[in-house]
Amino acid sequence: MGNAPGRKSSLIEVLKKAIAKDVVVAITSQCVQGSVNLKKYAVGRRLHEIGAISTNDMTVESISTKLAFLFGQGFTSEEVKKLLQRNIRGEITEDLSLGQYNALSML
């Protein structure tokens, strides 16, 4: 179990500046069977408030592949933020996903 550092506001400030520049900040877990819920703890809620997004239970490999695919399809950062949190091909456990969404149908 663990969280992002809560006592170092400098991390939050750096992430806030990146988000302001339209960078997608995706929060993931290092745990093999972990998931991310940014609304559960204070630090996560703060990250959510500044615009970071949860990647639920996706692996790092799944996140990087999905980001490359979505940006490669020409989606904007705002669209990528929404699509990254939705299950496209089984990369998110269904009950953690914001719902089924077929990004390929938008192409």
Salt bridges, closest charged atoms under 4 A:
GLU13 OE2 - LYS16 NZ 3.74
GLU49 OE1 - ARG46 NH1 3.44
GLU78 OE2 - LYS81 NZ 3.27
GLU91 OE2 - LYS66 NZ 2.47
